[in-house]
Amino acid sequence: MSYGKSLPEAMASVLKGNIDGYSISKMSKSDQEFLFGLVSSIKPKNCLEVGVYSGGSSSIILEAIKDIEDSFLIGVDISPKHPYLVDNDIGFVVKDNFPYLSDKYRVHSGKDVSELIDDFGVKFDFALIDTAHMHPCETLNLISILPYMKSDSWIVIHDIGMFYCQDNRIQSRDKFASKYIFDCWQGERLTSEKCEFFTIPNIGAIKVENVEDNLERLISLLFNRWDMEVDDTILDSVRKIIQKHYSVANVEMFDRIIARKKYISALVKKEQNDKKRMVNKVKRYVKSILNL
């Protein structure tokens, strides 16, 4: 079944634009239409977006739910301000271009979703994850929001094909994060039929079911090599969510993985510092010889 649906012409025109060379939307036309079509089809009331950026995808979700009574979208972005257009707030596109959608929209910036989601006090019908695309970011995002999703709700995951080039070569070894969580999910899944940027689908959706089994798979993904550092505050927030909502076995597995990652990270940093000291020692020696 295809969930693609064309955006209103005015919105599509805005999202194709750029400001100072930066694209307003990071989604291709087909990705946008998949998102718009799916949300229009399932008609969620309580929506969550993790990774807001300019607010292009927020605009699409809001447009799809605008006629649903009491519907809303909560956007969360770890960046306090737009990462490139620093004079703009996170999600500024909604207010600046589609003010008629603003009354259904709340944005929380500067904190990770794991630090905020318990305070929202709602169960969500729909969520979109579109964050760093570097492991383990998306895995931690999904672990964090799962307890707050309604059964049989849908979570859209963007950039599941980001690691691929148009000529079928691996683009980047550190862009597998979204693909990891999409591929490991056991249950109903959907993808777009095409993507203009890659040769494989770049957006997909998973249905929230078999949560306990899927959580174990997600935590196991954390054994994979991490492509980014994660602040201890975020790891502590994720752990609290696992401890509150899941089994002791899952908490213990998470603790073992994090302890191992910290141990390895400490070894790597020590090795790097040892190399720097050795290089500096050699430089000093060479300098002393040249000064003889």
Disulfide bonds with the S-S distance in Angstrom:
none
